[in-house]
Amino acid sequence: MPEKRKKEEKQPQGVDLMKFFSSQEEQPQAAAGSRPASREEALLTEEVEKLLLQRIKQEPSGLTRSQLYEWSKKRGVNPASFYRALTSLIEKGLVQRKFDSTREEYVFIAVH
C-alpha cells in the first residue's frame, strides 16, 4: 500500500495538455506589446549616439573605450545602449576605431 501512495504523489495532478497550445497563442501578444519598447530604445540609442559623437569630437586625440564607458556610466546610460550606439557610429563612418599601442587599448576618433 505505501508503494501506491508514493507513485500517486510523484504524478503531477491537474496536468492540462491543452495548456501547450494556449502558451503559444500568448507569445505573439507579448511580442506585439514589446514593439513600442523597442521603438523607445531606438530613440534612446539615437540620443546616446548624438551625445557620444559630441563627446568624441571634444577630444581630438581620441578617447579610449574605458574612458567612454566611464563617461556613459556617469550619465546613466545603459551599457547595451552605449555599445549599440558606439557600434552604430563606427558603421556609419562617423567614428573611427584604432588601436593605440601606448595606451594598449582601442581609441575612438571622430572622422571630420
N, C-alpha and C positions, 0 to 999 in steps of 0.2 A: 504494500500500500504506500509506503513512503516514496517508492520509486515513481509512482504515478504523479504524486504531488510535485516532485522535482521537475519532471517533464512538463507538467502543466505550467509551472512557474516560469520556465525558460521560454515558452512560446509567447510571443507578443500578442497582447489582447487588443482587439479592435483594429486589426490591420485592414486598411481600405485600399484595395487595388486601384480604384478609380482616382485616388489622390495623385498618382503619377501623371495622369492626363491634366488635372487641374493645375498642377505646378507649372506645366509648360505654357498654359494659357496666361498665367500671371507674369511670366518673364517679358513678353512684348510690352505689356503695360508699364512695367518698371523701366524698360529701355526707353519708351516714349516719354516717360516722366523725367528721365535723366538728360534729355536733349537740351532743355533750357540751361541746365547747369554747365554743359559743355560750351554753350554759347557764351556764358558768363566767364568761363575760364579763358576762352579765346579773347574776349575783351581784356581780361586781366593780363594775358600774355602780351597783347599789343601794347598795353600801358607799360608793362615791365620792359618790353623791347625799347620803347622810346626813352625811358629813364636810363636804361643800361647803355644805350648808344650815347646819350648825353654824358654819362659818367666816363665812358671810354674816351670820348672826344676831349675831355678835360685834361687828360694825361697823354701828351704827345709821344712819350717813350713807351706807352702801353701799360696795361695792368695785368697782373698775374691772375690766374683762376682763383687762387685763395683770397687775394685782395677783393676781387669782385664778389666772391661768395660772402665774405665778411660784410661788405657793403650791403648786400641784399638781405643778410640776416638782420642788420641794424634797421633796415626799412620794413622788416616783417614780411618779406617776400617768401612765398612757399618755394622750397628747393626745386621741386619739379617745374614750377613756372619759371624759375631762374634759368635752369638748364635748357628748357624748351625755348625760351627767348634768346639765349645765347647761341644755340644751335641755329635758330631761325635767322639771326643776324649774319652768321657765317654763311649760311646757304644763300642768302640774298646778296652777298658780296659787300655788305656794309662794314663788316669787321673781318680782319684777317688774323689767323692764329699762327704764331711762330713759336718755336722752342728757343728759349733763352738759356744758353749753357751757363752763364754766370749765375742766374737765379735758379737754374735747374728746374724750370717749370715753364709751362706754356704761358705766353704773353699774348694778350689780345689788343690789337691796334686798329683804330678807325681808319677806313680807307677814304681818302679825300677825293 
